[in-house]
Amino acid sequence: MSLIGITLFGYIFPMWLVFLLLIIGVIIAWKLIKFTIKILLVIIVFFVILLGLDLFGVFEFIQNIISSFA
């Protein structure tokens, strides 16, 4: 009786184990992709806020206030 599976380095891995590892790998990869997309969105929002503050001259106003004390 031989098991149906994949032979790798002399070991026979059953197909259900291969599919289980594949499904776990896909789930982990999907969670990693979702995390990186969230981080990317946070970075984009941060730079948009910086752009808006620069557009309204907030940083120049702060520089003028600091330089008036010196």
MDAnalysis code that builds the backbone (N, CA, C; Angstrom):
import MDAnalysis as mda
import numpy as np

u = mda.Universe.empty(210, n_residues=70, atom_resindex=np.repeat(np.arange(70), 3), trajectory=True)
u.add_TopologyAttr("name", ["N", "CA", "C"] * 70)
u.add_TopologyAttr("resid", np.arange(1, 71))
u.add_TopologyAttr("resname", ["MET", "SER", "LEU", "ILE", "GLY", "ILE", "THR", "LEU", "PHE", "GLY", "TYR", "ILE", "PHE", "PRO", "MET", "TRP", "LEU", "VAL", "PHE", "LEU", "LEU", "LEU", "ILE", "ILE", "GLY", "VAL", "ILE", "ILE", "ALA", "TRP", "LYS", "LEU", "ILE", "LYS", "PHE", "THR", "ILE", "LYS", "ILE", "LEU", "LEU", "VAL", "ILE", "ILE", "VAL", "PHE", "PHE", "VAL", "ILE", "LEU", "LEU", "GLY", "LEU", "ASP", "LEU", "PHE", "GLY", "VAL", "PHE", "GLU", "PHE", "ILE", "GLN", "ASN", "ILE", "ILE", "SER", "SER", "PHE", "ALA"])
u.atoms.positions = np.array([
    [0.842, -1.178, 0.000],
    [0.000, 0.000, 0.000],
    [0.887, 1.241, 0.000],
    [0.694, 2.079, -0.977],
    [1.487, 3.307, -1.020],
    [0.556, 4.509, -0.823],
    [1.086, 5.480, -0.129],
    [0.311, 6.694, 0.109],
    [0.393, 7.608, -1.097],
    [-0.705, 8.250, -1.382],
    [-0.705, 9.235, -2.452],
    [-0.209, 10.541, -1.850],
    [0.857, 11.051, -2.410],
    [1.399, 12.284, -1.879],
    [2.588, 12.747, -2.686],
    [3.375, 13.594, -2.070],
    [4.536, 14.171, -2.717],
    [5.778, 13.644, -2.010],
    [6.721, 13.155, -2.785],
    [7.975, 12.676, -2.230],
    [8.994, 13.797, -2.319],
    [9.567, 14.148, -1.153],
    [10.548, 15.223, -1.102],
    [11.649, 14.803, -0.144],
    [12.876, 14.749, -0.640],
    [14.043, 14.335, 0.141],
    [13.859, 12.957, 0.774],
    [13.208, 12.073, 0.062],
    [13.030, 10.713, 0.543],
    [11.845, 10.519, 1.467],
    [11.134, 11.579, 1.812],
    [9.957, 11.490, 2.671],
    [8.703, 11.647, 1.820],
    [7.677, 10.918, 2.201],
    [6.404, 11.010, 1.483],
    [5.444, 11.837, 2.332],
    [5.020, 12.952, 1.789],
    [4.063, 13.821, 2.479],
    [2.682, 13.598, 1.878],
    [1.679, 13.311, 2.708],
    [0.331, 13.086, 2.180],
    [-0.241, 14.367, 1.564],
    [-1.141, 14.172, 0.637],
    [-1.720, 15.316, -0.072],
    [-2.491, 16.226, 0.868],
    [-3.177, 15.676, 1.881],
    [-3.929, 16.530, 2.789],
    [-2.998, 17.455, 3.554],
    [-1.779, 16.986, 3.874],
    [-0.814, 17.842, 4.565],
    [-0.299, 18.939, 3.637],
    [-0.077, 18.591, 2.380],
    [0.372, 19.586, 1.401],
    [-0.693, 20.660, 1.224],
    [-1.953, 20.270, 1.083],
    [-3.031, 21.242, 0.924],
    [-3.212, 22.085, 2.178],
    [-3.077, 21.475, 3.348],
    [-3.193, 22.216, 4.606],
    [-2.096, 23.277, 4.718],
    [-0.867, 22.893, 4.405],
    [0.241, 23.854, 4.444],
    [0.059, 24.952, 3.407],
    [-0.480, 24.605, 2.253],
    [-0.737, 25.598, 1.210],
    [-1.799, 26.596, 1.663],
    [-2.864, 26.114, 2.264],
    [-3.932, 26.997, 2.751],
    [-3.410, 27.905, 3.861],
    [-2.617, 27.359, 4.787],
    [-2.040, 28.173, 5.861],
    [-1.099, 29.225, 5.280],
    [-0.319, 28.857, 4.290],
    [0.582, 29.808, 3.635],
    [-0.170, 30.930, 2.946],
    [-1.274, 30.600, 2.290],
    [-2.078, 31.621, 1.615],
    [-2.710, 32.568, 2.640],
    [-3.191, 32.033, 3.753],
    [-3.798, 32.874, 4.794],
    [-2.760, 33.829, 5.382],
    [-1.563, 33.325, 5.664],
    [-0.509, 34.182, 6.219],
    [-0.093, 35.250, 5.208],
    [0.030, 34.873, 3.946],
    [0.401, 35.845, 2.914],
    [-0.677, 36.922, 2.785],
    [-1.955, 36.547, 2.842],
    [-3.040, 37.518, 2.738],
    [-3.020, 38.489, 3.908],
    [-2.775, 37.985, 5.119],
    [-2.706, 38.863, 6.289],
    [-1.522, 39.814, 6.171],
    [-0.408, 39.351, 5.647],
    [0.758, 40.206, 5.457],
    [0.474, 41.291, 4.425],
    [-0.208, 40.938, 3.350],
    [-0.558, 41.920, 2.323],
    [-1.516, 42.960, 2.892],
    [-2.505, 42.528, 3.674],
    [-3.434, 43.484, 4.289],
    [-2.699, 44.431, 5.222],
    [-1.747, 43.924, 5.997],
    [-0.986, 44.760, 6.914],
    [-0.170, 45.798, 6.151],
    [0.489, 45.398, 5.076],
    [1.301, 46.348, 4.320],
    [0.432, 47.400, 3.637],
    [-0.763, 47.033, 3.209],
    [-1.670, 48.019, 2.606],
    [-2.103, 49.034, 3.661],
    [-2.378, 48.580, 4.884],
    [-2.752, 49.512, 5.957],
    [-1.612, 50.470, 6.267],
    [-0.389, 49.961, 6.344],
    [0.773, 50.810, 6.609],
    [0.945, 51.821, 5.475],
    [0.773, 51.392, 4.247],
    [0.894, 52.293, 3.103],
    [-0.160, 53.391, 3.165],
    [-1.387, 53.051, 3.525],
    [-2.437, 54.059, 3.638],
    [-2.134, 55.065, 4.746],
    [-1.586, 54.603, 5.866],
    [-1.218, 55.516, 6.952],
    [-0.137, 56.483, 6.484],
    [0.860, 55.982, 5.761],
    [1.929, 56.841, 5.262],
    [1.386, 57.859, 4.264],
    [0.482, 57.429, 3.376],
    [-0.095, 58.349, 2.394],
    [-0.903, 59.436, 3.088],
    [-1.717, 59.066, 4.071],
    [-2.511, 60.057, 4.808],
    [-1.592, 61.035, 5.536],
    [-0.512, 60.549, 6.137],
    [0.440, 61.408, 6.824],
    [1.029, 62.438, 5.869],
    [1.455, 62.025, 4.689],
    [2.039, 62.957, 3.737],
    [1.005, 63.926, 3.167],
    [-0.231, 63.489, 3.012],
    [-1.286, 64.406, 2.552],
    [-1.547, 65.480, 3.608],
    [-1.536, 65.093, 4.885],
    [-1.718, 66.071, 5.959],
    [-0.551, 67.055, 5.962],
    [0.680, 66.554, 5.809],
    [1.835, 67.453, 5.732],
    [1.726, 68.404, 4.551],
    [1.274, 67.910, 3.424],
    [1.105, 68.749, 2.242],
    [0.064, 69.835, 2.494],
    [-1.034, 69.472, 3.138],
    [-2.068, 70.453, 3.453],
    [-1.586, 71.505, 4.434],
    [-0.840, 71.098, 5.459],
    [-0.302, 72.068, 6.408],
    [0.688, 73.005, 5.738],
    [1.496, 72.487, 4.831],
    [2.438, 73.335, 4.105],
    [1.694, 74.289, 3.171],
    [0.628, 73.819, 2.588],
    [-0.157, 74.656, 1.676],
    [-0.769, 75.845, 2.417],
    [-1.205, 75.635, 3.654],
    [-1.798, 76.708, 4.446],
    [-0.754, 77.550, 5.175],
    [0.523, 77.228, 5.030],
    [1.590, 78.031, 5.605],
    [1.780, 77.854, 7.098],
    [1.388, 76.737, 7.634],
    [1.504, 76.495, 9.067],
    [2.971, 76.441, 9.499],
    [3.814, 75.795, 8.710],
    [5.215, 75.656, 9.084],
    [5.942, 76.997, 9.013],
    [5.605, 77.806, 8.048],
    [6.195, 79.145, 7.953],
    [5.767, 79.996, 9.148],
    [4.517, 79.867, 9.555],
    [4.014, 80.591, 10.730],
    [4.768, 80.172, 11.988],
    [5.000, 78.882, 12.137],
    [5.737, 78.382, 13.300],
    [7.179, 78.874, 13.269],
    [7.801, 78.890, 12.080],
    [9.170, 79.399, 11.958],
    [9.236, 80.870, 12.330],
    [8.258, 81.662, 11.928],
    [8.230, 83.083, 12.260],
    [8.083, 83.289, 13.761],
    [7.241, 82.481, 14.410],
    [7.065, 82.616, 15.858],
    [8.362, 82.268, 16.579],
    [9.026, 81.191, 16.148],
    [10.277, 80.787, 16.800],
    [11.377, 81.810, 16.564],
    [11.466, 82.346, 15.353],
    [12.519, 83.303, 15.058],
    [12.279, 84.650, 15.744],
    [11.049, 84.961, 16.115],
    [10.779, 86.227, 16.792],
    [11.284, 86.208, 18.223],
    [11.445, 85.017, 18.812],
    [11.947, 84.930, 20.192],
    [13.477, 85.033, 20.232],
    [14.145, 84.716, 19.141],
    [15.612, 84.701, 19.156],
    [16.224, 86.063, 18.957],
])
